[in-house]
Amino acid sequence: MVDQREFLIKLLSKKVKKYPRFSKEDIEKFCWMAVHEHKHGVLPSEYDIREIDEDLYLELLQELKSNI
């Protein structure tokens, strides 16, 4: 059985890959955007400094780097 965290990582991973202009070179930015959107319900603005779940960000980044 897949736990909720693993399911969330897979869900966000798919979402990141569907972002317009997604690129491997900017993978950190796109992971940050996905985690920000997950936590706050909206994509970040240009100078958005609201906090994100750092652990979730790192897990998502690791997932994407290992599968791209």
DSSP file (Angstrom, degrees, kcal/mol; ACC not computed):
  #  RESIDUE AA STRUCTURE BP1 BP2  ACC     N-H-->O    O-->H-N    N-H-->O    O-->H-N    TCO  KAPPA ALPHA  PHI   PSI    X-CA   Y-CA   Z-CA
    1    1 A M              0   0    0      0, 0.0     2,-0.4     0, 0.0     0, 0.0   0.000 360.0 360.0 360.0 135.2    0.0    0.0    0.0
    2    2 A V        -     0   0    0      1,-0.1     2,-0.1     2,-0.0     0, 0.0  -0.667 360.0-132.1 -83.7 130.6    1.3    3.4   -0.9
    3    3 A D     >  -     0   0    0     -2,-0.4     4,-2.2     1,-0.1     5,-0.2  -0.343  23.9-106.2 -79.7 167.7    1.4    5.9    1.9
    4    4 A Q  H  > S+     0   0    0      1,-0.2     4,-2.5     2,-0.2     5,-0.2   0.864 117.1  52.5 -62.6 -39.1    0.1    9.5    1.6
    5    5 A R  H  > S+     0   0    0      2,-0.2     4,-2.5     1,-0.2    -1,-0.2   0.931 110.6  47.2 -65.0 -45.3    3.5   11.1    1.4
    6    6 A E  H  > S+     0   0    0      1,-0.2     4,-2.2     2,-0.2    -1,-0.2   0.897 112.3  50.7 -62.9 -40.2    4.6    8.9   -1.4
    7    7 A F  H  X S+     0   0    0     -4,-2.2     4,-2.5     2,-0.2    -2,-0.2   0.912 110.1  50.1 -62.2 -43.3    1.4    9.5   -3.2
    8    8 A L  H  X S+     0   0    0     -4,-2.5     4,-2.9     2,-0.2     5,-0.3   0.909 109.2  51.2 -62.5 -43.2    1.8   13.2   -2.8
    9    9 A I  H  X S+     0   0    0     -4,-2.5     4,-2.3     1,-0.2    -1,-0.2   0.925 111.9  46.8 -60.6 -45.4    5.3   13.1   -4.2
   10   10 A K  H  X S+     0   0    0     -4,-2.2     4,-2.0     2,-0.2    -2,-0.2   0.909 113.3  49.6 -63.3 -42.1    4.2   11.2   -7.2
   11   11 A L  H  X S+     0   0    0     -4,-2.5     4,-1.9     1,-0.2    -2,-0.2   0.930 113.7  44.4 -62.9 -47.6    1.3   13.6   -7.8
   12   12 A L  H  X S+     0   0    0     -4,-2.9     4,-2.7     1,-0.2    -1,-0.2   0.854 109.3  57.9 -67.2 -34.3    3.5   16.7   -7.5
   13   13 A S  H  X S+     0   0    0     -4,-2.3     4,-1.7    -5,-0.3    -1,-0.2   0.922 108.1  45.6 -61.1 -44.7    6.1   15.0   -9.7
   14   14 A K  H  X S+     0   0    0     -4,-2.0     4,-0.8     1,-0.2    -1,-0.2   0.895 112.2  52.6 -64.2 -39.8    3.5   14.6  -12.5
   15   15 A K  H >X S+     0   0    0     -4,-1.9     3,-0.9     1,-0.2     4,-0.5   0.916 106.4  52.9 -63.1 -43.7    2.3   18.2  -12.0
   16   16 A V  H >< S+     0   0    0     -4,-2.7     3,-1.4     1,-0.3    -1,-0.2   0.915 105.6  53.8 -58.4 -44.7    5.9   19.6  -12.3
   17   17 A K  H 3< S+     0   0    0     -4,-1.7    -1,-0.3     1,-0.3    -2,-0.2   0.711 106.8  53.5 -65.3 -19.8    6.4   17.8  -15.6
   18   18 A K  H << S+     0   0    0     -3,-0.9    -1,-0.3    -4,-0.8    -2,-0.2   0.507  80.0 115.5 -94.3  -5.5    3.3   19.4  -17.0
   19   19 A Y  S X< S-     0   0    0     -3,-1.4     3,-1.6    -4,-0.5    11,-0.0  -0.375  80.1 -98.7 -62.4 140.8    4.2   23.0  -16.1
   20   20 A P  T 3  S+     0   0    0      0, 0.0    -1,-0.1     0, 0.0    -2,-0.1  -0.365 107.4  10.9 -58.8 138.5    4.7   25.2  -19.2
   21   21 A R  T 3  S+     0   0    0      1,-0.2    -2,-0.1    -3,-0.1     2,-0.1   0.719  86.1 173.8  64.0  24.6    8.3   25.6  -20.1
   22   22 A F    <   +     0   0    0     -3,-1.6     2,-0.3    -5,-0.2    -1,-0.2  -0.390   4.8 175.0 -59.4 136.3    9.4   22.8  -17.7
   23   23 A S    >   -     0   0    0      1,-0.1     3,-0.8    -2,-0.1     7,-0.2  -0.995  42.4-128.8-145.0 149.4   13.1   22.1  -18.1
   24   24 A K  G >  S+     0   0    0     -2,-0.3     3,-1.4     1,-0.2     4,-0.2   0.818 108.5  63.7 -63.5 -31.0   15.6   19.9  -16.4
   25   25 A E  G 3  S+     0   0    0      1,-0.3    -1,-0.2     2,-0.1     3,-0.2   0.794 110.1  37.5 -65.7 -27.8   17.9   22.9  -16.1
   26   26 A D  G <> S+     0   0    0     -3,-0.8     4,-2.1     1,-0.2     3,-0.3  -0.055  76.2 128.8-111.7  30.8   15.4   24.7  -13.8
   27   27 A I  H <> S+     0   0    0     -3,-1.4     4,-2.2     1,-0.2     5,-0.2   0.840  70.5  55.4 -59.6 -35.5   14.2   21.6  -11.9
   28   28 A E  H  > S+     0   0    0     -3,-0.2     4,-2.3     2,-0.2    -1,-0.2   0.923 108.3  48.5 -62.6 -44.1   14.8   23.3   -8.5
   29   29 A K  H  > S+     0   0    0     -3,-0.3     4,-2.4     1,-0.2    -2,-0.2   0.922 112.2  47.9 -61.9 -45.2   12.6   26.3   -9.5
   30   30 A F  H  X S+     0   0    0     -4,-2.1     4,-2.1     2,-0.2    -1,-0.2   0.862 110.9  50.7 -69.0 -34.9    9.8   24.0  -10.8
   31   31 A C  H  X S+     0   0    0     -4,-2.2     4,-2.4    -5,-0.2     5,-0.2   0.924 110.8  49.8 -64.7 -43.4    9.8   21.9   -7.6
   32   32 A W  H  X S+     0   0    0     -4,-2.3     4,-2.5     1,-0.2    -2,-0.2   0.915 110.0  51.2 -60.2 -43.0    9.7   25.0   -5.5
   33   33 A M  H  X S+     0   0    0     -4,-2.4     4,-2.7     1,-0.2    -1,-0.2   0.918 110.6  48.2 -61.1 -44.0    6.7   26.2   -7.5
   34   34 A A  H  X S+     0   0    0     -4,-2.1     4,-2.3     2,-0.2    -2,-0.2   0.910 113.4  46.1 -65.1 -43.4    4.8   22.9   -7.1
   35   35 A V  H  X S+     0   0    0     -4,-2.4     4,-2.4     2,-0.2    -1,-0.2   0.891 113.1  50.8 -67.9 -38.5    5.4   22.8   -3.4
   36   36 A H  H  X S+     0   0    0     -4,-2.5     4,-3.0    -5,-0.2     6,-0.4   0.939 111.5  47.4 -61.4 -47.4    4.4   26.5   -3.0
   37   37 A E  H  X S+     0   0    0     -4,-2.7     4,-2.1     1,-0.2    -2,-0.2   0.896 111.5  51.6 -62.6 -39.6    1.2   25.9   -5.0
   38   38 A H  H  < S+     0   0    0     -4,-2.3    -1,-0.2    -5,-0.2    -2,-0.2   0.923 117.3  38.1 -62.3 -44.4    0.4   22.8   -2.9
   39   39 A K  H  < S+     0   0    0     -4,-2.4    -2,-0.2     1,-0.1    -1,-0.2   0.901 130.0  26.9 -75.7 -41.4    0.8   24.7    0.4
   40   40 A H  H  < S-     0   0    0     -4,-3.0    -3,-0.2     2,-0.3    -2,-0.2   0.544  97.8-122.5-105.1  -9.1   -0.7   28.0   -0.5
   41   41 A G  S  < S+     0   0    0     -4,-2.1     2,-0.3    -5,-0.4    -4,-0.2   0.438  84.2  70.8  85.2  -2.0   -3.2   27.1   -3.3
   42   42 A V  S    S-     0   0    0     -6,-0.4    -2,-0.3     3,-0.0    -1,-0.2  -0.977  87.9 -99.4-142.8 154.8   -1.6   29.4   -5.9
   43   43 A L        -     0   0    0     -2,-0.3    -9,-0.1     1,-0.1   -10,-0.1  -0.431  54.1 -96.4 -67.8 151.0    1.5   29.6   -7.9
   44   44 A P        -     0   0    0      0, 0.0    -1,-0.1     0, 0.0     2,-0.1  -0.352  31.8-126.6 -70.5 149.2    4.1   32.0   -6.5
   45   45 A S    >   -     0   0    0     -3,-0.1     3,-1.6     1,-0.1    -3,-0.0  -0.349  41.8 -86.7 -81.9 175.5    4.4   35.5   -7.7
   46   46 A E  T 3  S+     0   0    0      1,-0.3    -1,-0.1    -2,-0.1     0, 0.0   0.858 126.5  25.2 -55.7 -41.9    7.8   36.8   -8.8
   47   47 A Y  T 3  S+     0   0    0      2,-0.0     2,-0.3     0, 0.0    -1,-0.3  -0.077  83.8 151.7-116.0  33.8    9.0   37.9   -5.4
   48   48 A D    <   +     0   0    0     -3,-1.6     0, 0.0     1,-0.1     0, 0.0  -0.490  17.0 176.5 -69.0 125.7    6.9   35.5   -3.2
   49   49 A I        +     0   0    0     -2,-0.3    -1,-0.1     2,-0.0     3,-0.1   0.191  28.5 135.3-117.0  15.1    8.7   34.8    0.1
   50   50 A R        -     0   0    0      1,-0.1   -10,-0.1   -10,-0.0    -2,-0.0  -0.335  61.6-100.8 -63.7 148.2    6.1   32.7    1.8
   51   51 A E        -     0   0    0    -12,-0.0     2,-0.3     1,-0.0    -1,-0.1  -0.297  36.4-164.1 -70.0 152.2    7.4   29.6    3.5
   52   52 A I        -     0   0    0     -3,-0.1     2,-1.1   -13,-0.0     3,-0.1  -0.808  38.3 -87.1-124.9 171.3    7.1   26.1    1.9
   53   53 A D     >  -     0   0    0     -2,-0.3     4,-2.4   -18,-0.2     5,-0.2  -0.718  40.4-165.7 -79.9 101.3    7.6   22.6    3.3
   54   54 A E  H  > S+     0   0    0     -2,-1.1     4,-2.4     1,-0.2    -1,-0.2   0.862  84.8  52.3 -61.3 -39.0   11.3   22.2    2.9
   55   55 A D  H  > S+     0   0    0      2,-0.2     4,-2.4     1,-0.2    -1,-0.2   0.915 110.1  48.5 -64.5 -42.3   11.2   18.5    3.4
   56   56 A L  H  > S+     0   0    0      2,-0.2     4,-2.6     1,-0.2    -2,-0.2   0.910 110.5  52.2 -63.1 -42.3    8.6   18.0    0.8
   57   57 A Y  H  X S+     0   0    0     -4,-2.4     4,-2.6     1,-0.2    -2,-0.2   0.933 111.2  46.2 -57.6 -48.4   10.6   20.2   -1.6
   58   58 A L  H  X S+     0   0    0     -4,-2.4     4,-2.3     2,-0.2    -2,-0.2   0.882 112.7  49.8 -65.7 -39.2   13.7   18.1   -1.1
   59   59 A E  H  X S+     0   0    0     -4,-2.4     4,-2.4     2,-0.2    -1,-0.2   0.917 112.8  47.2 -64.3 -43.2   11.8   14.8   -1.5
   60   60 A L  H  X S+     0   0    0     -4,-2.6     4,-2.5     2,-0.2     5,-0.2   0.913 111.5  50.9 -64.8 -43.4   10.2   16.0   -4.7
   61   61 A L  H  X S+     0   0    0     -4,-2.6     4,-2.6     1,-0.2    -2,-0.2   0.914 111.2  48.0 -60.2 -44.9   13.5   17.2   -6.0
   62   62 A Q  H  X S+     0   0    0     -4,-2.3     4,-1.9     2,-0.2    -1,-0.2   0.911 111.0  51.7 -63.0 -42.9   15.1   13.9   -5.3
   63   63 A E  H  X S+     0   0    0     -4,-2.4     4,-0.8     1,-0.2    -2,-0.2   0.929 113.2  43.9 -59.9 -46.9   12.2   12.1   -7.0
   64   64 A L  H >X S+     0   0    0     -4,-2.5     3,-0.7     1,-0.2     4,-0.6   0.905 111.8  52.0 -68.5 -41.3   12.4   14.1  -10.1
   65   65 A K  H 3< S+     0   0    0     -4,-2.6     3,-0.4     1,-0.2    -1,-0.2   0.851 111.1  48.3 -63.9 -32.6   16.2   14.0  -10.4
   66   66 A S  H 3< S+     0   0    0     -4,-1.9    -1,-0.2    -5,-0.2    -2,-0.2   0.644 116.6  42.7 -82.3 -13.6   16.1   10.2  -10.1
   67   67 A N  H <<        0   0    0     -4,-0.8    -1,-0.2    -3,-0.7    -2,-0.2   0.264 360.0 360.0-116.9  11.1   13.4    9.8  -12.7
   68   68 A I     <        0   0    0     -4,-0.6    -2,-0.1    -3,-0.4    -3,-0.1   0.379 360.0 360.0-117.8 360.0   14.4   12.2  -15.4
